[in-house]
Amino acid sequence: MDRIFITMPNTPVFSYVFKKRERVLCFLFFFLIFNIVCASNENITTKTLDEMRSEFQENPDRKDILNKVSVYISNLGKWIDEDSIYSKKKLNLIDSLEKQLLKTNDTREQYDYCYHLFLEYGDLSFDKMCAYALECNDLAEELGDKHLITSSKLSEAQTYIKGGFFREADACLATIDTTGCELSTRLRYLMTCLNLEFEDGFFFPLTILREKTFSHKMEKIYDEMAHLVPSDSQILYEARAKIAFHMSKYDEGIRYSYLLLSKLPADSHEYAYAMGNLGYNYMGKGDYVEAAKYMTESAIQEIKRGSKEYPAMRKIAELMYILGDIDNAYKFINVYTRNSFDYNSKYRLFELTKSYPQIEKILYQSIQKQQRQKSIFITLLLIIALLLVVAILFVFKQKRKLAFQNTVIEKQNQVLTDKTKCIEDTNQALLEAHHIKDIVLGQLIAGNANSIIYAEKIRKDICRKLKIKDYEGIKAAFEKPVDADRAFFSNIDNVILSIFPNFIDRFNSLLKEECRIVLKSKDSLVPEVRIFALIRLGISKNDDIAKCLNYSVSTVKCYKSKIMNASSLTNDEFYARLMQITFNEVS
């Protein structure tokens, strides 16, 4: 690129000895020139990141903007986590193309494969892209095809522009002669020249001596293209969008970017690049929500394509810096840095120097602030921990006292519990005894009344027989055995069934199913049941049972053995469960 140098002539006018009037006139002259230059440069003056950041901090809607932007940023973060998947697909495709290139010996096919690989490496590796561009050059020269030679030269120039080698790109374009070439080749050449001015203009910041050097050249190239194609052509929309963005005419850039997007395939690299440019224009305009929307979508499209070379990631980091989200700004600028090193683009690394130091500075300040806060927090935490240790020691001491008191209380509670249980058992026993007493007393009174009636009946019968002097009848009455046992057993059965109405069912539950007892009458017990009923009432000695039932002791033992053999329980279990039959279990 041409550079402009200004030298100061060695004339008395510029000597240090000025007359007063000449000094004033000289000052007014340079002041006028400075104002003219500044006025002409006014349209292309852009705000710095720090200025945009300061303005945003005063925006009353900043929280709402941050919330809307965070939706797009969160979505982009998910895609970044999966970028290795798409990079692997890209590398598999490239590997397949390289294998096919090695298999063919046809020069034209080799050129086609090399050009295809040039395009694939265009957003993956600068070195490989450059190598295949030069390889296309050699193959085109070998084929002697003027169209292919021009195309390969343009590919080489595009490579130099991507890598930031603008002098080499300019030299390469200077060797291209598009005379007699197809219209598409001529347009590609002009667009490559415009891209050179566009990128060179950002690489070398404008100065007051060359305020419109690059934009004038781009306008000139655009005018030449406008004579070759209709006004609604894709290439013209692309050129106008770049010129507008270069001149900071963001509304115009947005309008042409939308027109360009309507012409491009949605899955192409050009579409993703155009969306990024649309986002940059929105960012320059100050519409950060729309900027985030299109820049993140551009980055996602490039990730899907397995790309490592897309400036949208740097601009997103700058956007996060403006919005005050330093953590995400640092995250995205690191992704951009990693991609730039992987791609080996010196141009992208140079662009990185414009924003990375600012982001890192703010991050460093934020980390220092966090460190100070952390130090204060740790100090407070240590104080709290010390107080906590003192409190724990005090609590531990009190806990020991409470533990001792609890032990004493537990022992007292256990004593009270035992006494309560004893009282409950005693009350239950008293209640049972009272119940049994009432039943036995009622049966005793009824039995005594029956005995009196029976005795009176015998007395009357004897008196009658004495009157008629039936001495044989009296003798026979006394010699005939009285069936007193049956009446006595009936009284015992009534007492037992009154006290324990479900005694038979509970007693049978202690026996094996096949050995259970079936009564002939529900009001009359069999001897075995009667014996164990007396045991439940508290008459446990064999001698006492034998006397109550007018049995011999051996008979009692025999019945007891019979029942024990009919049960699957041990003797202790049997008697324990027998005593659990309660008087209040009424069926």
C-alpha positions as CSV (number, residue, x, y, z in Angstrom):
1,M,0.0,0.0,0.0
2,D,1.1,3.6,-0.7
3,R,2.2,5.5,2.3
4,I,2.2,9.3,2.6
5,F,5.1,11.2,4.1
6,I,5.3,14.9,4.8
7,T,8.5,16.8,5.2
8,M,9.0,20.3,6.5
9,P,10.9,22.6,4.1
10,N,14.0,24.3,5.4
11,T,13.0,27.9,4.8
12,P,13.1,30.9,7.0
13,V,9.4,30.7,7.4
14,F,9.8,27.6,9.6
15,S,12.8,29.0,11.6
16,Y,12.5,29.6,15.3
17,V,12.7,33.4,14.8
18,F,9.3,34.5,13.9
19,K,7.9,37.9,13.9
20,K,4.8,38.3,16.1
21,R,2.4,38.7,13.2
22,E,3.8,35.8,11.3
23,R,3.5,33.5,14.3
24,V,-0.2,34.4,14.7
25,L,-0.9,33.9,11.0
26,C,0.9,30.5,11.1
27,F,-1.1,29.5,14.1
28,L,-4.4,30.5,12.5
29,F,-3.5,28.6,9.3
30,F,-2.8,25.3,11.0
31,F,-5.8,25.8,13.3
32,L,-8.0,26.2,10.2
33,I,-6.5,23.2,8.5
34,F,-7.0,21.1,11.7
35,N,-10.7,22.1,11.9
36,I,-11.2,21.3,8.2
37,V,-9.6,17.8,8.6
38,C,-11.6,17.1,11.8
39,A,-14.8,18.2,10.1
40,S,-14.2,15.9,7.2
41,N,-13.3,13.1,9.5
42,E,-16.4,13.6,11.7
43,N,-18.5,11.1,9.8
44,I,-16.1,8.2,10.4
45,T,-15.3,8.8,14.0
46,T,-16.4,5.8,16.1
47,K,-16.8,5.5,19.8
48,T,-14.3,3.4,21.8
49,L,-15.3,0.4,23.8
50,D,-14.8,2.3,27.0
51,E,-17.0,5.1,25.8
52,M,-19.7,2.7,24.9
53,R,-19.3,0.9,28.2
54,S,-19.7,4.2,30.1
55,E,-22.8,5.1,28.2
56,F,-24.4,1.8,28.8
57,Q,-23.8,2.1,32.5
58,E,-26.0,5.1,32.5
59,N,-28.8,3.4,30.4
60,P,-31.9,3.0,32.6
61,D,-32.9,-0.1,30.6
62,R,-29.6,-1.9,31.1
63,K,-31.0,-4.7,33.2
64,D,-33.7,-5.5,30.7
65,I,-31.1,-5.4,27.9
66,L,-28.8,-7.8,29.8
67,N,-31.6,-10.2,30.4
68,K,-32.5,-10.3,26.7
69,V,-28.9,-10.6,25.7
70,S,-28.2,-13.4,28.2
71,V,-30.7,-15.7,26.4
72,Y,-28.5,-15.5,23.2
73,I,-25.3,-15.8,25.1
74,S,-26.4,-18.9,27.0
75,N,-27.4,-20.6,23.8
76,L,-24.0,-19.8,22.2
77,G,-22.3,-21.2,25.3
78,K,-23.9,-24.6,24.7
79,W,-22.7,-24.6,21.1
80,I,-19.2,-23.7,22.1
81,D,-19.1,-26.8,24.4
82,E,-19.9,-29.0,21.3
83,D,-17.6,-27.3,18.8
84,S,-15.2,-30.3,18.8
85,I,-17.9,-32.5,17.3
86,Y,-18.2,-30.2,14.3
87,S,-14.5,-29.7,14.0
88,K,-14.1,-33.5,13.8
89,K,-16.7,-33.7,11.0
90,K,-14.8,-31.0,9.1
91,L,-11.5,-32.8,9.5
92,N,-13.1,-36.1,8.3
93,L,-14.3,-34.4,5.2
94,I,-10.9,-32.8,4.6
95,D,-9.2,-36.2,5.2
96,S,-11.5,-37.8,2.6
97,L,-10.7,-35.1,0.0
98,E,-7.0,-35.4,0.6
99,K,-7.1,-39.2,0.1
100,Q,-9.0,-38.7,-3.2
101,L,-6.4,-36.1,-4.2
102,L,-3.6,-38.6,-3.7
103,K,-5.4,-41.3,-5.7
104,T,-5.9,-39.2,-8.9
105,N,-3.3,-38.5,-11.5
106,D,-5.5,-36.2,-13.7
107,T,-4.2,-32.6,-13.4
108,R,-7.7,-31.1,-13.8
109,E,-9.1,-33.3,-11.1
110,Q,-6.1,-32.5,-8.9
111,Y,-6.9,-28.8,-9.4
112,D,-10.5,-29.3,-8.4
113,Y,-9.6,-31.2,-5.3
114,C,-7.0,-28.6,-4.3
115,Y,-9.5,-25.8,-4.8
116,H,-12.1,-27.7,-2.8
117,L,-9.5,-28.2,0.0
118,F,-8.5,-24.5,-0.3
119,L,-12.2,-23.6,0.4
120,E,-12.5,-26.1,3.3
121,Y,-9.2,-24.9,4.9
122,G,-10.3,-21.3,4.4
123,D,-11.9,-21.2,7.8
124,L,-9.8,-23.9,9.5
125,S,-6.1,-23.3,8.9
126,F,-4.3,-20.3,7.3
127,D,-1.1,-22.3,6.5
128,K,-3.0,-25.1,4.8
129,M,-5.2,-22.6,2.9
130,C,-2.1,-20.8,1.7
131,A,-0.5,-24.1,0.7
132,Y,-3.5,-25.3,-1.4
133,A,-3.8,-21.8,-3.0
134,L,-0.2,-22.0,-4.2
135,E,-0.8,-25.6,-5.3
136,C,-3.8,-24.4,-7.3
137,N,-1.5,-21.8,-8.8
138,D,1.1,-24.4,-9.9
139,L,-1.6,-26.8,-11.3
140,A,-3.3,-23.9,-13.2
141,E,0.1,-23.0,-14.7
142,E,0.7,-26.6,-15.7
143,L,-2.8,-26.8,-17.4
144,G,-2.2,-23.4,-19.1
145,D,-5.8,-22.4,-18.5
146,K,-5.9,-18.6,-18.2
147,H,-9.2,-18.7,-16.4
148,L,-7.9,-21.1,-13.8
149,I,-4.6,-19.1,-13.5
150,T,-6.6,-15.9,-12.7
151,S,-8.9,-17.8,-10.3
152,S,-5.9,-19.3,-8.4
153,K,-4.2,-15.9,-8.2
154,L,-7.4,-14.5,-6.7
155,S,-7.5,-17.4,-4.2
156,E,-3.9,-16.6,-3.3
157,A,-4.7,-12.9,-2.8
158,Q,-7.8,-13.8,-0.7
159,T,-5.5,-15.9,1.5
160,Y,-3.1,-13.0,2.0
161,I,-5.9,-10.7,3.0
162,K,-7.2,-13.3,5.5
163,G,-3.8,-13.5,7.1
164,G,-3.3,-9.8,7.2
165,F,-0.5,-9.8,4.6
166,F,-2.0,-6.8,2.7
167,R,1.2,-5.8,0.9
168,E,1.6,-9.3,-0.5
169,A,-2.1,-9.3,-1.4
170,D,-1.7,-6.0,-3.2
171,A,1.3,-7.3,-5.1
172,C,-0.6,-10.5,-6.1
173,L,-3.6,-8.5,-7.4
174,A,-1.2,-6.3,-9.4
175,T,-0.1,-9.4,-11.4
176,I,-3.7,-10.3,-12.4
177,D,-4.9,-9.2,-15.8
178,T,-8.7,-9.6,-16.1
179,T,-8.8,-8.6,-19.7
180,G,-10.9,-11.0,-21.6
181,C,-12.0,-12.8,-18.5
182,E,-15.6,-13.8,-17.7
183,L,-17.8,-11.4,-15.8
184,S,-17.8,-13.5,-12.7
185,T,-14.0,-13.5,-12.6
186,R,-13.9,-9.7,-13.1
187,L,-16.4,-9.2,-10.3
188,R,-14.5,-11.6,-8.0
189,Y,-11.3,-9.6,-8.7
190,L,-13.1,-6.3,-7.9
191,M,-14.6,-7.7,-4.7
192,T,-11.2,-9.0,-3.7
193,C,-9.7,-5.5,-4.2
194,L,-12.6,-4.0,-2.1
195,N,-12.0,-6.6,0.7
196,L,-8.3,-5.6,0.7
197,E,-9.2,-1.9,1.2
198,F,-11.9,-2.9,3.8
199,E,-9.6,-5.0,5.9
200,D,-6.5,-2.8,5.4
201,G,-8.6,0.2,6.6
202,F,-9.3,-1.6,9.9
203,F,-5.8,-2.9,10.2
204,F,-4.2,0.6,9.8
205,P,-6.3,3.1,11.8
206,L,-7.2,6.3,9.9
207,T,-5.2,9.4,10.7
208,I,-6.0,13.1,10.0
209,L,-3.6,12.9,7.1
210,R,-5.4,10.0,5.3
211,E,-9.0,10.2,6.6
212,K,-10.8,8.7,3.6
213,T,-8.1,6.9,1.7
214,F,-9.7,3.4,2.0
215,S,-13.3,4.5,1.7
216,H,-12.5,6.5,-1.5
217,K,-10.9,3.4,-3.0
218,M,-13.9,1.2,-2.0
219,E,-16.3,3.7,-3.5
220,K,-14.3,3.7,-6.8
221,I,-14.3,-0.1,-6.9
222,Y,-18.1,-0.1,-6.2
223,D,-18.8,2.3,-9.0
224,E,-16.9,0.0,-11.4
225,M,-18.9,-3.0,-10.3
226,A,-22.2,-1.0,-10.5
227,H,-21.6,-0.7,-14.3
228,L,-21.2,-4.4,-14.7
229,V,-24.3,-5.8,-12.8
230,P,-27.8,-4.8,-12.0
231,S,-28.5,-2.6,-9.0
232,D,-30.1,-5.5,-7.0
233,S,-27.1,-7.8,-7.4
234,Q,-25.8,-9.7,-4.4
235,I,-22.2,-8.4,-4.9
236,L,-23.4,-4.8,-4.8
237,Y,-25.3,-5.3,-1.6
238,E,-22.2,-6.9,-0.1
239,A,-20.0,-4.0,-1.2
240,R,-22.5,-1.3,0.0
241,A,-22.8,-3.1,3.4
242,K,-19.0,-3.1,3.9
243,I,-18.6,0.5,2.8
244,A,-21.4,1.6,5.1
245,F,-19.9,-0.2,8.1
246,H,-16.4,1.1,7.3
247,M,-17.8,4.6,7.3
248,S,-19.8,4.0,10.5
249,K,-23.1,4.5,8.7
250,Y,-24.8,1.8,10.7
251,D,-28.4,2.3,9.5
252,E,-27.3,2.0,5.9
253,G,-25.1,-1.0,6.8
254,I,-28.1,-2.7,8.4
255,R,-30.3,-2.1,5.4
256,Y,-27.8,-3.5,2.9
257,S,-27.0,-6.4,5.2
258,Y,-30.7,-7.5,5.2
259,L,-30.8,-7.2,1.4
260,L,-27.6,-9.3,1.2
261,L,-29.0,-12.0,3.5
262,S,-32.0,-12.4,1.3
263,K,-29.7,-13.3,-1.6
264,L,-27.5,-15.8,0.2
265,P,-28.0,-19.5,1.0
266,A,-28.8,-19.9,4.7
267,D,-26.1,-22.7,5.2
268,S,-23.2,-20.8,3.5
269,H,-20.1,-19.2,5.0
270,E,-21.1,-16.0,3.3
271,Y,-24.5,-16.0,5.1
272,A,-22.9,-16.5,8.5
273,Y,-20.3,-13.7,7.7
274,A,-23.1,-11.4,6.6
275,M,-25.1,-12.0,9.8
276,G,-21.9,-11.1,11.7
277,N,-21.6,-7.8,9.8
278,L,-25.3,-7.1,10.5
279,G,-24.7,-7.7,14.2
280,Y,-21.6,-5.4,14.1
281,N,-23.7,-2.6,12.6
282,Y,-26.4,-3.0,15.3
283,M,-23.6,-2.9,17.9
284,G,-22.2,0.3,16.4
285,K,-25.7,1.7,16.4
286,G,-26.1,0.9,20.1
287,D,-28.9,-1.8,19.7
288,Y,-27.1,-4.5,21.8
289,V,-30.0,-6.9,21.8
290,E,-30.2,-7.2,18.0
291,A,-26.4,-7.2,17.9
292,A,-26.2,-10.2,20.3
293,K,-28.9,-12.0,18.3
294,Y,-27.1,-11.8,14.9
295,M,-23.5,-12.1,16.1
296,T,-24.3,-15.2,18.2
297,E,-26.2,-16.7,15.3
298,S,-23.3,-16.0,13.1
299,A,-20.9,-17.7,15.5
300,I,-23.2,-20.7,15.9
301,Q,-23.4,-21.1,12.1
302,E,-19.6,-21.0,11.9
303,I,-19.3,-23.6,14.7
304,K,-21.7,-25.9,12.8
305,R,-19.4,-25.6,9.8
306,G,-16.3,-26.5,12.0
307,S,-14.8,-23.1,11.4
308,K,-11.9,-21.7,13.5
309,E,-11.8,-18.3,11.8
310,Y,-14.7,-16.0,12.6
311,P,-14.5,-12.5,14.0
312,A,-18.0,-12.6,15.5
313,M,-16.6,-14.2,18.7
314,R,-14.3,-11.3,19.3
315,K,-17.1,-8.8,18.7
316,I,-19.3,-10.8,21.1
317,A,-16.6,-10.6,23.8
318,E,-16.4,-6.8,23.2
319,L,-20.2,-6.6,23.5
320,M,-20.0,-8.4,26.8
321,Y,-17.3,-6.0,27.9
322,I,-19.6,-3.1,27.1
323,L,-22.5,-4.6,29.0
324,G,-20.3,-5.2,32.0
325,D,-20.4,-9.1,31.9
326,I,-16.6,-9.5,32.3
327,D,-16.7,-13.2,32.9
328,N,-18.4,-14.0,29.6
329,A,-16.3,-11.4,27.9
330,Y,-13.1,-13.2,29.1
331,K,-14.6,-16.6,28.2
332,F,-15.4,-15.5,24.6
333,I,-12.1,-13.6,24.0
334,N,-10.2,-16.8,25.1
335,V,-12.2,-18.9,22.7
336,Y,-11.3,-16.3,19.9
337,T,-7.7,-16.4,21.0
338,R,-7.5,-20.2,20.9
339,N,-9.2,-20.2,17.5
340,S,-6.8,-17.5,16.2
341,F,-3.8,-19.6,17.3
342,D,-5.3,-22.7,15.8
343,Y,-5.9,-20.9,12.5
344,N,-2.5,-19.1,12.8
345,S,-3.9,-15.8,11.7
346,K,-1.5,-12.9,12.6
347,Y,-4.3,-10.5,11.5
348,R,-6.8,-11.9,14.0
349,L,-4.2,-11.8,16.7
350,F,-3.5,-8.2,15.9
351,E,-7.2,-7.4,16.1
352,L,-7.1,-9.2,19.5
353,T,-4.7,-6.6,20.9
354,K,-7.4,-3.9,20.5
355,S,-9.8,-5.5,23.0
356,Y,-8.0,-8.2,25.0
357,P,-6.0,-5.8,27.2
358,Q,-9.1,-3.9,28.1
359,I,-11.0,-7.0,29.0
360,E,-8.1,-8.4,30.9
361,K,-7.6,-5.1,32.7
362,I,-11.2,-5.0,33.9
363,L,-11.1,-8.7,34.8
364,Y,-7.9,-8.1,36.8
365,Q,-9.5,-5.2,38.6
366,S,-12.6,-7.4,39.2
367,I,-10.4,-10.3,40.5
368,Q,-8.5,-7.8,42.8
369,K,-11.8,-6.6,44.1
370,Q,-12.9,-10.2,44.7
371,Q,-9.6,-10.9,46.4
372,R,-10.1,-7.9,48.7
373,Q,-13.7,-9.0,49.4
374,K,-12.4,-12.6,49.9
375,S,-9.7,-11.4,52.4
376,I,-12.4,-9.5,54.4
377,F,-14.7,-12.5,54.2
378,I,-11.9,-14.8,55.4
379,T,-11.0,-12.5,58.2
380,L,-14.6,-12.3,59.3
381,L,-14.9,-16.1,58.9
382,L,-11.8,-16.6,61.1
383,I,-13.4,-14.4,63.8
384,I,-16.7,-16.2,63.5
385,A,-14.8,-19.5,63.6
386,L,-13.0,-18.4,66.8
387,L,-16.2,-17.4,68.4
388,L,-17.7,-20.6,67.2
389,V,-14.9,-22.6,68.9
390,V,-15.6,-20.7,72.1
391,A,-19.3,-21.3,71.8
392,I,-18.7,-25.0,71.0
393,L,-16.5,-25.4,74.1
394,F,-19.2,-23.7,76.2
395,V,-21.9,-25.8,74.6
396,F,-19.8,-28.9,75.2
397,K,-19.4,-28.1,78.8
398,Q,-23.1,-27.5,79.2
399,K,-23.8,-30.6,77.2
400,R,-21.9,-32.7,79.7
401,K,-23.9,-31.2,82.5
402,L,-27.1,-31.8,80.6
403,A,-26.0,-35.4,79.8
404,F,-25.4,-36.1,83.5
405,Q,-28.8,-34.5,84.3
406,N,-30.4,-36.5,81.5
407,T,-28.9,-39.7,82.9
408,V,-30.4,-39.0,86.3
409,I,-33.7,-38.1,84.7
410,E,-33.7,-41.2,82.5
411,K,-33.0,-43.4,85.6
412,Q,-35.9,-41.7,87.4
413,N,-38.1,-42.0,84.4
414,Q,-37.2,-45.7,84.2
415,V,-38.1,-46.1,87.8
416,L,-41.3,-44.2,87.3
417,T,-42.0,-46.3,84.2
418,D,-41.4,-49.5,86.0
419,K,-43.7,-48.3,88.8
420,T,-46.3,-47.2,86.4
421,K,-46.1,-50.6,84.6
422,C,-46.4,-52.3,88.0
423,I,-49.4,-50.1,88.9
424,E,-51.0,-50.8,85.5
425,D,-50.5,-54.5,86.0
426,T,-51.8,-54.3,89.5
427,N,-54.8,-52.3,88.3
428,Q,-55.4,-54.8,85.6
429,A,-55.1,-57.7,88.0
430,L,-57.5,-55.9,90.5
431,L,-59.9,-55.1,87.7
432,E,-59.8,-58.8,86.6
433,A,-60.1,-60.0,90.2
434,H,-63.0,-57.6,90.7
435,H,-64.7,-58.9,87.6
436,I,-64.1,-62.5,88.5
437,K,-65.3,-61.8,92.1
438,D,-68.5,-60.3,90.8
439,I,-69.2,-63.3,88.5
440,V,-68.1,-65.9,91.1
441,L,-70.2,-64.1,93.8
442,G,-73.2,-64.1,91.6
443,Q,-72.8,-67.8,90.7
444,L,-72.2,-68.6,94.4
445,I,-75.4,-66.9,95.5
446,A,-77.3,-68.6,92.7
447,G,-75.7,-72.0,93.5
448,N,-76.5,-71.5,97.3
449,A,-80.1,-70.7,96.4
450,N,-80.3,-73.8,94.3
451,S,-78.8,-75.9,97.1
452,I,-81.3,-74.5,99.6
453,I,-84.2,-75.3,97.2
454,Y,-82.8,-78.8,96.6
455,A,-82.3,-79.4,100.4
456,E,-85.9,-78.2,101.1
457,K,-87.1,-80.5,98.4
458,I,-85.3,-83.5,100.0
459,R,-86.6,-82.5,103.5
460,K,-90.2,-82.4,102.2
461,D,-89.8,-85.7,100.4
462,I,-88.4,-87.4,103.6
463,C,-91.2,-85.9,105.8
464,R,-93.8,-87.2,103.4
465,K,-92.3,-90.6,103.4
466,L,-92.1,-90.6,107.3
467,K,-95.8,-89.8,107.5
468,I,-96.7,-92.7,105.4
469,K,-94.0,-94.8,107.2
470,D,-92.2,-95.5,103.9
471,Y,-89.0,-96.4,105.5
472,E,-87.8,-98.3,102.5
473,G,-88.2,-95.3,100.3
474,I,-86.2,-93.2,102.7
475,K,-83.5,-95.8,102.8
476,A,-83.4,-96.0,99.0
477,A,-83.2,-92.2,98.7
478,F,-80.1,-92.1,100.9
479,E,-78.6,-95.2,99.3
480,K,-79.0,-93.8,95.7
481,P,-76.0,-91.7,94.7
482,V,-76.8,-88.0,94.1
483,D,-75.6,-86.5,90.7
484,A,-74.0,-83.6,92.5
485,D,-70.8,-83.6,90.3
486,R,-72.8,-82.7,87.2
487,A,-74.4,-79.8,88.9
488,F,-71.0,-78.7,90.3
489,F,-69.3,-78.9,87.0
490,S,-72.1,-77.0,85.4
491,N,-71.6,-74.2,87.9
492,I,-67.8,-74.2,87.2
493,D,-68.4,-74.0,83.5
494,N,-70.9,-71.1,83.9
495,V,-68.4,-69.2,86.0
496,I,-65.5,-69.8,83.5
497,L,-67.6,-68.9,80.4
498,S,-69.0,-65.8,82.1
499,I,-65.5,-64.6,82.9
500,F,-63.9,-65.6,79.6
501,P,-66.6,-65.7,76.9
502,N,-64.0,-66.6,74.1
503,F,-62.0,-69.0,76.2
504,I,-62.7,-72.0,73.9
505,D,-61.5,-70.1,70.8
506,R,-58.4,-68.7,72.4
507,F,-57.6,-72.1,74.0
508,N,-58.0,-73.9,70.6
509,S,-55.5,-71.4,69.0
510,L,-52.8,-72.8,71.3
511,L,-53.4,-76.3,69.9
512,K,-52.6,-77.9,66.6
513,E,-55.4,-77.6,64.1
514,E,-56.1,-81.3,64.0
515,C,-56.1,-81.6,67.8
516,R,-58.5,-78.7,68.5
517,I,-61.5,-79.5,70.9
518,V,-65.1,-79.4,69.7
519,L,-67.7,-79.0,72.5
520,K,-70.9,-81.0,72.4
521,S,-72.6,-78.0,74.0
522,K,-71.5,-74.4,74.0
523,D,-72.4,-74.2,77.8
524,S,-70.5,-77.3,78.9
525,L,-66.7,-77.8,79.0
526,V,-64.8,-81.0,78.7
527,P,-62.5,-82.0,81.6
528,E,-59.3,-81.0,79.8
529,V,-60.5,-77.5,79.1
530,R,-62.0,-77.2,82.6
531,I,-58.6,-78.0,84.2
532,F,-56.8,-75.3,82.2
533,A,-59.6,-72.9,82.9
534,L,-58.9,-73.3,86.6
535,I,-55.2,-72.8,85.9
536,R,-56.1,-69.5,84.2
537,L,-58.1,-68.5,87.3
538,G,-55.0,-69.0,89.3
539,I,-55.4,-72.6,90.6
540,S,-52.2,-74.0,89.4
541,K,-51.3,-76.9,91.8
542,N,-52.4,-80.4,90.7
543,D,-53.6,-81.2,94.3
544,D,-55.9,-78.1,94.3
545,I,-57.2,-78.8,90.9
546,A,-57.9,-82.4,91.8
547,K,-59.8,-81.4,95.0
548,C,-61.9,-78.8,93.1
549,L,-62.9,-81.3,90.4
550,N,-63.1,-84.3,92.6
551,Y,-60.4,-86.0,90.4
552,S,-57.3,-87.9,91.4
553,V,-54.0,-86.1,90.9
554,S,-52.9,-88.7,88.3
555,T,-56.1,-88.0,86.3
556,V,-55.3,-84.3,86.4
557,K,-51.7,-85.0,85.2
558,C,-53.0,-87.3,82.5
559,Y,-55.3,-84.6,81.1
560,K,-52.6,-81.9,81.2
561,S,-50.1,-84.2,79.3
562,K,-52.7,-84.9,76.7
563,I,-53.2,-81.1,76.0
564,M,-49.4,-80.4,76.0
565,N,-48.9,-83.1,73.4
566,A,-51.7,-81.5,71.3
567,S,-49.8,-78.2,71.2
568,S,-46.7,-77.2,69.1
569,L,-45.7,-74.7,71.8
570,T,-43.3,-75.4,74.6
571,N,-44.7,-75.7,78.1
572,D,-43.5,-72.2,79.1
573,E,-44.9,-70.6,75.9
574,F,-48.1,-72.5,76.3
575,Y,-48.7,-71.3,79.9
576,A,-47.6,-67.7,79.0
577,R,-50.1,-67.4,76.2
578,L,-52.8,-69.1,78.3
579,M,-52.4,-66.4,80.9
580,Q,-52.8,-63.8,78.2
581,I,-56.5,-64.8,77.8
582,T,-58.2,-61.8,79.3
583,F,-61.6,-61.5,80.8
584,N,-62.7,-58.4,78.8
585,E,-62.2,-60.1,75.3
586,V,-65.9,-60.5,74.6
587,S,-66.6,-62.0,71.2
